Amino acid sequence: MRTVRVSCAALAALLCACSIQRAEDANKAKQSMVGMSKEQILQCMGPPANRASVGSTEVWSYNSGNGHVDTFGEATATGGSGSATAFGSATSIGRSCKVDVVMSADRVTALNYTGRTGGLLSKGEQCAYAVENCIH
């Protein structure tokens, strides 16, 4: 039984470390991708899901994430004398990221992330899936 607990703890630590690394990669991309050309963005991120432009500013939007869902539940039980009644509820919330690549004069000027992009220690980790091929 102890081996199972140790294995589960090691697996949880490994998964947490991966999420934190993805969050760091997403944060790094916000600096390292500034100055990239449109062609470079197309090569590393592919075609955007949406495009918008105002004057000389253009924004390409990408949807990112691995489909991670957090589920929180609660249950209450009442009873006695050999019988019990239980009631429960659960809420599921998906994580995802919308990556907006802001460009001016055909060059990246900023990356903006929106959505439920990660957990408490892994903010932005869902954004890394879209930008991972652009950072070195």
GIGI-V250468 format. One line per field, one symbol per residue. phi: phi as a letter, one per 30 degrees, with the letter a starting at -180 (. if undefined). psi: psi as a letter, one per 30 degrees, with the letter a starting at -180 (. if undefined). Layout:
phi: ???
psi: ???
This chain:
phi: .dddddddddddddddddddddddddddddcdddjddedddddccidddbbbbbhccbbccbcbkcidbcbbbabbbbklhibbbbbbabbcbdcabcccccbbhibdcabbcbjddlcecbejddddddcedccb
psi: eeeeeeeeeeeeeeeeeeeeeeeeeeeeefeffkflleeeeeeffaklelklkjbgkkkkkkkllggkkkkklkkkklalhgllkkklllkkkkklkkjjjkkkhgkkflkkklaifaaefhkfefffeeffffl.
